[in-house]
């Protein structure tokens, strides 16, 4: 087995649990290297630190699989790791049949992503080392999960950095293009072939559920109060508007919500489930809106949702100028910063949507905002939102601060996994 010796004066990231070795950390390589095969990693004196698979063509030259010098990297290894990952989800996820069951480095299988959609698994292989072991991985997945099909979604540009081709297709069994799943008690159609990433974003599961307290308690602000009204000869406590008319809408106490970047309609669905009176669901993609409409119809909420196909930046700005407002504004955009060099532009983007988003929140309402850009640190994200609040003449009160869900655990010492930031702010005017 070849050995990779690390520089003496490098930062001790590997010892802190980080699962990657970069080219810049390597002192020398001893022995013959076969790309994708297992190598030992040692310090500059040759003391064993870990072992993993190597790819000299990648800046991430070694990805760590084990810290045990005697542990064999064979089929039994993959079966054991995949079974442990499944047991973890069984313990922490309310519906382990619809979640991320393998999250790469966080499940000690770097470069491998597996999402479960009931009886179908969708796999992304992001590294040469995993690509060379795909047969073992497939067999282990079948043994642990007994799926009817496994679908490969290797249509991701990051594979090029490993010298791998992009593509997608059936790996095992039979795979329907569309799968019906349930999350937070809501049903979704998932397109595993053309949907973004593997078809669905599981990382916001708990965050979507956390908006429940925001959805009720708005009747009085909408001019509706509970009054004793005589009905059929009896006095009943009923909602009455400013004109003294009984309000027949059963969701009279619910929030009026704007969700931008709705994608599959997930936040809109959770808003409706928890009592929202009306939701405006917006996305620039007509396909996304059609998907959201199908999901909302499936759950019986179509009569409470308005759909808009528009650019969120333009829509927010235009509605500020028009003087419109909502009780709750939800912003869940795609990553604005996909590289370190894009951070400055991303800050402008995040500031823009959050500034106009909070301007559209009625006083005492809530801004729900997220960033899935790893290069946008939590500190920078909060700083950007605060700058937006100053310019918008708003005072924010932080109610919730969250990351990715429990099926996306984080390894200490590996900041790269801390990509998702999610916040709920109460918004007040500063006059």
MOSULBEL-V299538 format. One record per pair of residues at least 4 apart in sequence whose C-alpha atoms are under 8 Angstrom apart, sorted by the first residue. I is the first residue (numbers start at 1). J is the second residue. D is the distance in Angstrom with one decimal. If there is no record, write none. Layout:
BEGIN
i: <I	I>
j: <J	J>
d: <D	D>
END
This chain:
BEGIN
i: <1	1	1	1	1	2	2	2	2	2	2	2	2	3	3	3	3	3	3	3	4	4	4	4	4	4	4	4	4	5	5	5	5	5	5	5	5	5	5	5	6	6	6	6	6	6	6	6	6	7	7	7	7	7	8	8	10	12	13	13	13	14	14	14	14	14	15	16	16	17	17	17	17	18	18	18	18	19	19	19	19	19	19	20	20	20	20	20	21	21	21	21	21	21	21	22	22	22	22	22	23	23	23	23	27	33	33	34	35	35	35	35	35	35	36	36	36	36	36	36	36	37	37	37	37	38	38	38	38	38	39	39	39	39	40	40	40	40	40	41	41	41	41	41	42	42	42	42	42	43	43	43	48	49	50	50	50	50	50	50	51	51	51	51	51	51	52	52	52	52	52	53	53	53	53	53	54	54	54	54	55	55	55	55	55	55	56	57	57	57	57	58	58	58	63	64	64	65	65	65	66	66	72	73	73	74	74	75	75	75	75	76	77	78	78	78	78	79	79	79	79	79	79	80	81	81	81	81	82	82	82	82	82	83	83	84	85	85	85	85	86	86	86	86	87	88	89	89	89	89	89	89	90	90	90	92	92	93	93	93	95	95	95	96	96	97	97	97	97	98	98	98	98	98	98	98	99	99	99	99	99	100	100	100	100	100	100	100	101	101	101	101	101	102	102	102	102	102	102	103	103	103	103	103	103	103	103	104	104	104	104	104	104	105	105	105	105	105	106	106	106	106	106	106	107	110	110	111	111	111	111	111	112	112	112	112	112	112	113	113	113	113	114	114	114	114	115	115	115	115	116	116	116	117	117	117	117	117	118	118	118	119	119	119	119	120	120	120	120	120	120	120	121	121	121	121	122	122	122	122	122	122	123	123	123	123	123	123	124	124	124	124	125	125	125	125	125	125	126	126	126	126	126	126	127	127	127	127	128	128	128	128	129	130	133	134	135	136	137	138	138	138	138	139	140	141	141	141	142	142	148	148	148	148	149	149	149	149	149	149	150	150	150	150	150	150	151	151	151	151	151	151	151	152	152	152	152	152	153	153	153	153	153	153	154	154	154	154	155	155	155	156	157	157	158	159	159	159	159	160	160	160	168	170	170	177	177	177	178	178	178	178	178	179	179	179	179	180	180	180	180	181	181	181	181	182	182	182	183	183	183	184	184	184	186	186	186	187	187	187	188	188	188	189	189	189	190	190	190	191	191	192	192	193	193	194	195	195	196	197	200	202	202	203	203	203	203	204	204	204	205	205	206	206	206	207	207	207	207	207	208	208	208	209	211	211	211	212	212	212	213	214	214	214	215	215	215	215	215	215	216	216	216	216	216	216	217	217	217	218	218	218	218	218	218	219	219	219	219	219	219	220	220	220	223	223	224	224	224	224	224	224	224	225	225	225	226	226	226	226	227	227	227	227	227	228	228	228	228	229	229	229	229	229	230	230	230	231	231	238	238	239	239	239	239	240	240	240	240	241	241	241	247	248	251	251	251	252	253	253	254	254	254	254	255	255	255	255	255	255	255	256	256	256	256	256	256	256	257	257	257	257	257	257	257	257	257	257	258	258	258	258	258	258	258	258	259	259	259	259	259	259	259	259	259	259	260	260	260	260	260	260	260	260	260	261	261	261	261	261	261	261	261	261	262	262	262	262	262	262	262	262	262	262	263	263	263	263	263	264	264	264	264	264	265	265	265	265	265	265	265	265	266	266	267	267	268	268	268	269	269	269	269	270	271	271	271	272	272	272	272	272	272	277	278	278	278	279	279	279	280	280	280	280	281	281	281	281	281	282	282	282	282	282	282	283	283	283	283	283	283	283	284	284	284	284	284	285	285	285	286	286	287	288	289	289	289	289	290	291	292	293	293	293	294	295	296	296	296	297	297	301	310	310	311	312	312	313	313	313	314	315	316	316	316	316	316	317	317	318	319	319	319	319	320	320	320	320	320	323	324	325	325	325	325	326	326	326	326	327	327	327	327	327	328	328	328	328	328	328	329	329	329	329	329	329	329	330	330	330	331	331	331	331	331	331	331	332	332	332	333	333	333	334	334	334	335	335	335	336	336	336	336	336	336	336	337	337	337	337	337	337	337	337	337	338	338	338	338	339	339	340	342	343	343	343	344	345	346	346	347	347	347	347	348	349	350	350	350	350	351	351	351	351	351	352	352	353	354	354	354	354	355	355	355	355	355	355	356	356	357	357	358	358	358	358	358	359	359	361	361	361	361	362	363	363	363	364	364	364	365	365	365	366	366	366	366	367	367	367	367	368	368	368	368	369	369	369	370	370	370	370	371	371	371	371	371	371	372	372	372	373	373	374	374	374	374	374	375	376	376	376	377	377	378	378	379	380	381	381	382	383	384	385	386	386	387	388	389	389	389	389	390	390	393	393	393	394	394	394	394	395	395	395	395	396	396	396	396	397	397	397	398	398	398	398	399	399	399	399	400	400	400	400	401	401	401	401	402	402	402	403	403	403	403	403	404	404	404	404	404	404	405	410	410	410	411	411	414>
j: <31	32	38	39	40	29	30	31	32	33	38	39	40	29	30	31	39	40	41	42	26	27	28	29	30	39	40	41	42	26	27	28	29	30	41	42	43	44	45	46	10	25	26	27	28	41	42	43	44	25	26	27	43	44	43	44	25	16	17	18	413	18	19	20	21	49	49	412	413	411	412	413	414	411	412	413	414	63	64	65	105	110	414	60	61	62	63	64	25	26	60	61	62	63	64	26	59	60	61	62	58	59	60	61	44	37	54	54	53	54	55	56	128	129	53	54	55	128	129	130	132	52	53	54	129	51	52	53	54	73	51	52	53	54	48	49	50	51	52	48	49	50	51	52	46	47	48	49	50	47	48	49	69	67	64	65	66	67	68	69	64	65	66	67	68	69	62	63	64	65	66	62	63	64	65	129	61	62	63	129	60	61	62	128	129	162	61	61	161	162	163	161	162	163	110	108	110	108	109	110	71	108	77	77	78	78	136	79	136	137	140	80	81	82	136	137	140	83	137	140	141	143	144	84	85	107	108	109	86	102	140	141	144	87	144	88	89	101	102	107	90	101	102	144	91	92	93	96	99	101	406	407	94	95	96	406	407	99	406	407	99	182	183	101	116	116	117	118	119	115	116	117	118	181	182	183	115	116	117	202	407	113	114	115	116	202	407	408	113	114	115	116	407	107	109	112	113	114	115	107	109	112	113	114	407	408	409	108	109	110	111	112	113	109	110	111	112	411	110	408	409	410	411	417	409	127	130	125	126	127	129	130	123	124	125	126	127	130	123	124	125	126	121	122	123	124	121	122	123	198	120	121	122	121	122	179	180	181	179	180	181	146	147	148	149	147	148	149	150	151	175	179	147	149	150	151	150	151	152	153	192	198	150	151	152	153	154	198	152	153	154	198	130	131	152	153	154	159	130	131	154	158	159	162	131	159	162	164	132	162	163	164	133	134	137	138	139	140	141	142	150	171	172	143	144	145	146	147	146	147	172	173	174	175	170	171	172	173	174	175	170	171	172	173	174	175	168	169	170	171	172	175	192	167	168	169	170	171	167	168	169	193	197	198	159	166	167	168	166	167	168	166	161	166	162	163	164	165	166	164	165	166	193	174	175	191	192	193	189	190	191	192	193	189	190	191	192	187	188	189	190	187	188	189	190	186	187	188	187	188	205	205	209	270	269	270	299	295	298	299	264	295	298	291	294	295	195	199	200	195	199	198	199	198	199	199	199	200	200	201	264	405	407	404	405	407	408	208	404	405	209	405	210	404	405	211	402	404	405	422	266	267	270	270	215	270	271	270	271	274	274	255	328	366	254	255	271	274	275	276	253	254	255	274	275	276	253	254	255	222	252	253	254	255	327	223	224	225	252	253	254	224	225	253	241	242	239	240	241	242	247	252	253	239	240	241	237	238	239	240	236	237	238	239	240	235	236	237	238	234	235	236	237	238	234	235	236	235	236	246	247	246	247	248	252	244	245	246	247	245	246	247	252	252	275	276	277	277	275	277	275	276	277	278	275	276	277	278	326	327	328	276	277	278	279	326	327	328	271	276	278	279	280	326	327	328	329	330	279	280	281	282	326	328	329	330	267	268	279	280	281	282	329	330	331	332	281	282	283	312	329	330	331	332	333	281	282	283	284	312	331	332	333	334	266	267	268	281	282	283	288	289	292	332	283	288	289	291	292	288	289	291	292	295	269	281	289	291	292	293	295	296	270	292	271	330	272	279	281	273	296	299	301	274	275	276	279	276	277	278	279	301	304	304	304	305	306	304	305	306	305	306	307	308	289	305	306	307	308	289	307	308	309	310	312	288	289	308	309	310	311	312	288	309	310	311	312	289	309	310	290	309	291	292	293	307	308	309	294	295	296	297	302	307	298	299	300	301	302	301	302	305	314	315	315	316	353	317	352	353	318	319	320	353	356	357	360	321	356	322	323	324	325	360	324	325	356	359	360	360	360	359	360	361	362	360	361	362	365	361	362	364	365	366	361	362	365	366	367	368	357	358	360	361	366	367	368	367	368	369	353	354	357	367	368	369	370	369	370	371	370	371	372	371	372	373	371	372	373	342	343	345	346	349	350	373	341	342	343	345	346	373	374	375	376	342	373	374	375	343	375	375	346	347	375	376	348	349	350	376	351	376	381	384	352	353	354	381	384	385	355	384	385	387	388	356	388	357	358	369	385	388	359	385	388	389	391	392	360	392	361	367	367	389	392	394	427	392	394	365	366	367	427	427	427	428	429	426	427	428	426	427	428	424	425	426	427	424	425	426	427	422	423	424	425	422	423	424	420	421	422	423	376	381	419	420	421	422	419	420	421	419	420	416	417	418	419	420	419	380	381	419	381	419	382	421	383	384	385	421	386	387	388	389	390	396	391	392	393	394	395	396	394	395	429	430	431	427	428	429	430	427	428	429	430	425	426	427	428	425	426	427	423	424	425	426	423	424	425	426	422	423	424	425	421	422	423	424	421	422	423	418	419	420	421	422	408	409	418	419	420	421	409	414	417	418	415	417	418>
d: <7.2	7.9	7.1	5.7	6.9	7.2	5.7	4.5	5.9	6.1	7.8	5.1	6.4	5.7	5.1	6.5	5.6	4.7	5.8	7.1	6.8	7.6	6.2	4.6	6.4	6.9	6.1	4.8	6.2	6.0	5.4	5.4	6.1	7.8	6.0	5.0	5.5	5.4	7.8	6.5	7.6	5.6	4.5	4.8	7.1	7.4	6.3	5.0	5.3	5.6	5.7	4.7	7.0	5.7	7.0	5.4	6.1	6.6	6.6	5.4	7.0	4.8	6.5	7.2	7.4	7.8	7.5	7.6	5.4	7.3	6.6	5.4	7.1	7.6	7.6	5.3	5.0	5.8	5.0	7.7	6.7	7.5	7.5	6.4	7.7	6.0	4.8	6.1	6.7	7.9	5.8	5.9	5.0	6.4	7.8	7.1	5.7	4.6	5.4	7.0	8.0	5.4	6.4	5.7	7.1	7.7	7.9	7.7	7.9	5.7	4.9	6.6	7.7	7.8	5.4	5.2	5.6	5.4	4.3	7.9	6.7	8.0	5.1	5.9	6.6	6.7	5.2	4.3	6.4	7.9	5.6	5.7	6.0	6.5	7.1	7.7	6.1	4.4	6.7	6.2	5.6	5.2	5.5	7.7	5.0	5.1	4.4	5.0	7.0	5.5	6.8	6.8	7.4	6.5	6.6	7.7	5.8	4.3	6.7	6.9	5.6	6.1	5.5	6.4	7.8	7.2	6.1	5.3	4.1	4.7	6.6	5.6	5.7	6.8	7.5	5.5	5.5	4.5	6.8	7.0	7.5	5.0	6.4	6.9	7.6	7.3	5.4	7.3	7.9	6.6	7.1	6.1	5.6	7.9	6.4	7.9	7.2	6.2	6.5	7.2	7.1	7.9	6.9	5.5	7.6	6.7	7.9	6.2	5.4	7.8	7.5	6.0	6.3	6.0	7.0	6.4	6.6	6.0	7.7	4.9	7.6	8.0	7.6	6.2	6.2	7.3	7.3	7.5	6.3	7.3	7.1	7.0	7.2	6.2	6.1	6.2	6.6	6.3	6.2	6.2	6.3	6.0	7.9	7.8	6.3	6.3	5.1	5.7	8.0	6.6	7.9	6.3	7.7	7.9	5.7	6.5	7.6	7.7	6.7	6.7	7.2	7.8	7.1	7.8	8.0	6.1	6.3	4.9	7.7	7.6	5.3	5.0	5.8	6.3	6.8	7.0	5.9	5.5	7.2	6.0	6.5	7.8	6.0	4.2	6.0	6.6	5.6	7.1	8.0	5.7	5.6	6.3	6.8	6.1	7.8	7.0	5.4	4.9	6.9	5.6	7.7	6.8	5.2	6.8	7.6	6.2	7.7	6.4	4.8	4.3	5.2	4.6	5.4	5.2	4.1	6.9	7.8	7.7	7.7	7.5	5.9	5.7	5.5	8.0	8.0	7.9	7.9	6.0	4.6	5.1	8.0	6.5	7.4	6.0	5.0	6.1	7.6	6.7	5.7	5.0	6.6	7.9	6.6	5.6	4.5	6.4	5.8	5.3	6.6	7.1	6.1	4.7	6.4	6.0	7.6	6.6	7.6	6.2	7.7	7.8	6.5	7.7	4.8	5.6	7.0	5.6	6.0	5.1	5.8	7.5	6.6	7.8	6.7	6.4	4.7	6.2	5.8	4.8	5.9	6.7	7.2	6.2	7.1	6.1	4.9	5.9	7.7	7.6	6.0	5.2	5.3	7.7	6.3	6.2	8.0	8.0	6.2	8.0	7.4	7.7	7.5	6.8	5.4	7.7	6.2	6.6	5.9	7.8	6.2	6.0	7.6	7.0	6.8	6.1	6.3	5.9	6.1	6.1	6.1	6.3	7.9	7.7	7.5	6.2	6.1	5.8	7.2	7.9	4.7	6.0	8.0	5.7	6.1	7.3	7.5	7.6	5.3	4.2	4.7	5.0	6.2	5.4	4.9	6.5	7.5	6.7	7.5	5.8	4.5	5.4	7.0	6.5	7.8	7.9	5.1	5.3	6.0	6.1	6.8	4.8	7.0	7.5	7.7	6.3	7.6	5.4	5.0	5.3	4.7	4.7	6.0	6.2	7.8	7.0	7.4	6.5	5.1	6.5	6.7	5.1	6.3	7.5	7.9	7.2	6.7	5.8	5.8	5.8	6.4	5.4	4.6	6.2	7.9	5.8	5.2	6.7	7.4	6.8	5.7	4.7	6.2	5.7	5.4	6.6	7.3	5.3	4.4	6.3	6.5	7.8	7.3	7.3	6.8	7.9	7.3	7.7	6.8	6.9	7.1	6.5	8.0	5.3	7.7	7.8	7.7	6.3	7.1	5.7	6.4	5.0	5.4	5.9	4.7	7.7	7.2	7.0	4.0	6.9	6.7	7.8	7.9	7.6	8.0	4.9	5.1	7.3	6.5	5.9	6.0	6.1	6.6	6.1	6.2	8.0	5.8	7.2	7.2	7.9	7.5	7.3	7.3	5.6	6.3	6.4	7.1	7.5	7.0	7.3	6.8	5.4	7.9	7.4	7.5	7.4	5.5	5.0	6.3	6.0	5.6	5.1	5.6	4.5	5.9	7.6	6.1	6.8	5.5	6.4	7.5	6.3	8.0	5.0	5.7	5.8	7.9	6.4	5.0	6.7	5.9	4.1	6.8	4.8	5.6	7.7	5.8	5.8	6.1	5.4	4.4	6.5	8.0	7.6	8.0	5.4	5.4	6.6	6.0	5.2	4.4	6.1	7.9	5.3	5.5	6.3	6.5	5.9	5.3	4.5	6.3	7.9	5.3	5.2	6.1	6.4	5.2	4.4	6.2	6.2	6.7	6.8	7.8	5.8	5.5	7.9	7.6	5.6	5.4	4.4	5.5	5.5	6.5	6.4	7.0	7.8	6.2	6.8	5.0	6.4	7.9	7.2	5.3	4.4	4.4	7.7	7.4	4.7	5.4	6.8	8.0	5.7	6.9	6.3	5.7	4.9	5.9	5.5	5.3	6.6	7.8	7.1	6.2	4.6	6.2	5.7	6.0	4.8	5.9	7.6	5.7	4.7	6.2	7.8	6.5	6.4	4.8	6.1	7.1	6.6	7.2	6.1	5.0	6.1	6.0	4.6	6.3	8.0	6.3	4.8	6.2	6.2	7.9	6.1	5.3	6.6	7.5	7.8	5.9	4.7	7.4	7.2	6.7	5.8	5.5	7.8	6.9	7.1	7.3	5.9	5.7	5.6	7.5	7.6	7.3	7.4	6.5	5.0	6.8	7.5	6.5	6.1	7.4	5.7	4.4	7.2	6.0	7.2	7.8	7.6	4.4	7.4	6.9	7.0	6.4	7.7	6.1	7.9	6.2	6.6	6.7	6.1	6.3	7.9	7.6	6.3	6.5	5.4	7.7	4.9	7.4	7.8	7.6	6.6	7.5	6.5	4.9	5.8	7.7	6.3	4.8	6.2	5.8	4.7	5.9	7.2	7.9	6.9	6.1	5.0	6.1	7.3	6.0	4.7	5.8	6.6	7.2	6.7	6.3	6.6	5.3	5.9	6.9	7.0	7.9	5.2	4.6	5.0	7.0	6.4	6.5	7.8	6.2	6.1	6.2	6.1	6.0	6.9	7.6	7.0	6.2	6.3	6.1	6.0	7.3	7.8	6.0	6.5	6.3	5.4	5.6	5.9	5.1	6.9	7.6	6.5	6.1	5.9	7.7	6.3	7.3	6.1	6.0	6.1	6.3	7.1	5.8	6.4	7.8	6.4	6.1	6.2	6.1	5.4	7.8	7.5	6.1	7.8	6.7	6.6	6.1	7.9	6.5	7.9	4.5	5.6	5.8	6.1	5.2	5.8	7.8	5.6	5.4	8.0	4.8	6.5	6.1	7.9	5.8	4.8	5.9	7.3	6.3	7.4	7.3	6.3	6.5	5.1	6.1	6.1	4.6	5.9	7.8	7.7	7.7	7.9	6.1	4.7	6.3	6.0	5.2	6.9	7.1	6.8	7.8	7.5	6.7	8.0	6.6	5.3	4.7	7.6	7.8	7.8	4.9	7.2	7.8	6.3	7.9	5.0	5.2	7.6	5.3	5.4	7.6	6.2	6.8	6.6	6.5	7.7	7.1	7.1	6.5	5.8	6.1	6.1	6.6	6.5	6.7	6.4	6.1	7.9	5.9	8.0	7.8	6.5	6.0	6.4	6.0	8.0	7.1	7.6	5.7	5.8	6.1	7.4	5.5	6.3	7.4	5.7	5.9	7.6	6.4	6.5	6.3	7.5	4.7	6.3	7.4	6.0	6.4	7.7	6.8	7.2	6.1	7.5	7.5	7.7	6.8	6.4	8.0	5.6	6.5	6.9	6.9	7.7	6.1	4.9	6.0	6.2	5.5	5.4	5.8	5.6	7.5	6.7	5.5	4.5	5.6	5.8	5.1	6.4	6.7	7.6	5.9	4.5	6.4	5.9	5.4	6.5	7.2	5.4	4.3	6.3	7.6	7.6	7.8	5.8	5.2	6.7	5.5	4.4	6.4	5.8	6.8	6.5	7.7	6.7	4.0	7.0	7.6	6.1	6.1	7.9	6.1	7.8	6.2	6.4	6.1	6.0	6.3	7.9	6.1	6.2	6.3	6.2	6.3	7.9	6.4	6.0	5.9	4.9	6.4	7.1	6.2	7.7	6.4	5.2	7.2	6.5	5.6	4.7	5.0	6.0	5.1	6.1	6.0	5.8	5.6	4.9	6.3	5.2	4.9	6.7	7.2	6.1	4.6	6.5	7.4	5.4	5.5	6.9	7.7	5.3	4.9	7.2	7.5	5.8	4.6	6.8	6.2	5.0	6.4	7.3	7.7	5.1	5.1	5.9	5.9	7.6	8.0	8.0	5.7	7.6	7.3	7.6	5.8	6.9	8.0	7.2	7.9>
END
